[in-house]
Amino acid sequence: MAWRGERPGLDDHDPDIAMLARVGRGDAAAIRMLVAAKLPRIVGLATRLLRDPAAAEDVAQEAFVRVWRIAAKWQPGTARFDTWLHTVVLNLCRDRLRRRREVSDDVVPETADPAPDAEAGLIAAERDHRVVTAIGGLPERQRDAILLVHYQDLSGAEAAAVLDVSIEALESLLARGRRTLRARLSPSQEDEAHD
């Protein structure tokens, strides 16, 4: 049940195959180890895409249900398990984003933080909010490419496989996304926002 969209040569060594086989046999220790190894990155990706930690947890849970269903049937081949799992999470998030009717904006807190470095914390929170908003405003494919490469630390080949594009197309998506982000986050844009 390997994912078909991946290009040959990307499965030279899949470190998850033995663990997945154990999961497929119902090995409880392997299940715990697999969840411990994959959950933080999966929740991180879903949180960045959805900007909703509860929805991200739901996506992660649904992704792992799919893992349990396919583990015993997984066929090693051209697909790496990690690439397949990222693809599943990305598609589940896309489905949720398409179903959303309202657009939610994260709000920077208005109350002063009593911590000694409260102003720096508020400035960092505002900057983080601007970055998250700018990434969220990118076209879907550019946003996904940026998140997979820069936040999920996937290699170019792995991210291209998840997105089912060539490495050249991935590089183009990344370049366009970075240009857009630079323009949206440039100091001149920031000054216009405060005027």
Buried (B, 14 or more C-beta within 10 A) or exposed (E): EBBEBBBEEBBEEBEBBEBBBBBBEEBEEBBEBBBEBBBEBBBBBBBBBBBBEEBBBBBBEBBBEBBEEBBEEBEBBBBBBBBBBBBBBBEBBBEBBEEEEEEEEEEEEEEEEEEEEEEEEBEEBEEEBBEBBBBBEBEEBBBBBBBBBBBBEBEBBBBBBBBEBEBEBBBBBBEBBBEBBEEBBEEEEEEEEEE
